[in-house]
Amino acid sequence: MTGELDFSGKRVLVVGGSSGIGNGIAQAFRAKGARVHVWGTRAGPDDYDAAEGSDLAGLGYTQVDVADPAAIAAAPDPFPDGLDVLVHSQGMVLYKRQEFERAGFDKVMAVNVASVMQISQRFHDALAEAKGSVIVISSIGAFKATFGNPAYAASKAAAVQLVRTLALAWAGAGIRVNGIAPSLVDTKMTKVTMDNAERRAGALSRIPLGRFGTVEDMANVALFLASPLAGFMCGQTLVVDGGVTL
């Protein structure tokens, strides 16, 4: 199995790989020998704080606002010689009922759904040449109502269906498209819950395994999905939630 998880020389782009789950995935691929580039929102790698869960050591970096189609189109190719793995870990959630307003709803959908489609399409030919893999990070919010966040829940459900649709469309080109649906993971994006003792305790009480997920948990699944071990998996979104959805 160890050999199957050797990504030496592979080219990996992690969109949203500057912090949280995406950063954990980026560093996991790097640790397995891959050349890894990340897209993030800040001007440069020095603008990220390790205390926020960011480790850009050894990673290439480009600032790209994925909510802007023009910025996606204009971003330089991360690797001039192709691409083996594309990971979509970009994500946005807005609180205080901002997602009930048109501007907030549209922005969340742009980041969580539209950018996944546009970026995947941009790298289709490179991935086809490499017989590569696309991995989309969604959420268990795709499968249940999410109080106060209609755009987030709808976007994550759309991402699951996009995985299925792109997998069907691109399997003939040798591109495998799969996804991961995490439950609550302690990252910058979930601090509204993690920093609130009452919310945190309530969330933990609903996890049968009795702990929160970690970025390493998600990174391990991403390595599996991109490896030959998952060579016959196509169009699946793996729920990695400690049993919450049971």
Disulfide bonds with the S-S distance in Angstrom:
none
